[in-house]
């Protein structure tokens, strides 16, 4: 499925960049893309994927930290701590503008 979506996105991009249909067709494609991304079902699916990704990343973090323990250099550990602090101070939003619910 991922490869199919990547292929479709590539075809759409190639069409937009390579077309000689003019500004009208470009605006029509842009409007269709905007409607797709503003669709509540698409937004809910994206939020759900982001949430489950955060859950999996959290589980992976705990699993790796248990196995690695104190073997990580201090500079790397400090960087991870600073990133974690930055994300917690961000008011519940990540860099993409989605909520951490």
C-alpha positions, 0 to 999 in steps of 0.5 A, a space after each residue: 500500500 505504501 508503495 502504491 501511494 508513493 507511486 500515485 503521488 509521484 505520478 501526480 507530481 510529474 503530471 503537475 510539473 510536466 503538464 502544459 494544461 496551464 494554470 487552470 488545471 493546476 488550480 483544479 488539482 490543488 483544490 482537489 488535494 486541499 479537499 482531500 487533506 481537509 476531509 475529516 476521515 483523512 485527518 482522523 486517519 492521520 491523527 490515529 497513525 500519529 498517535 499509534 506511531 508515538 505509542 510504538 516509539 515510546 515502547 521502543 524507547 523503553 525497550 532500547 533504554 532497558 537493553 542499552 542502559 548506561 552504555 550510551 555516551 553522555 552527549 547522546 543522552 543529553 541530546 535525547 533529554 533536551 529533545 524530550 524536554 522540548 517536546 514536553 514544553 511545546 504545549 501538546 503539539 509536535 512539529 507537524 502541528 498535530 496534537 499529542 492526544 
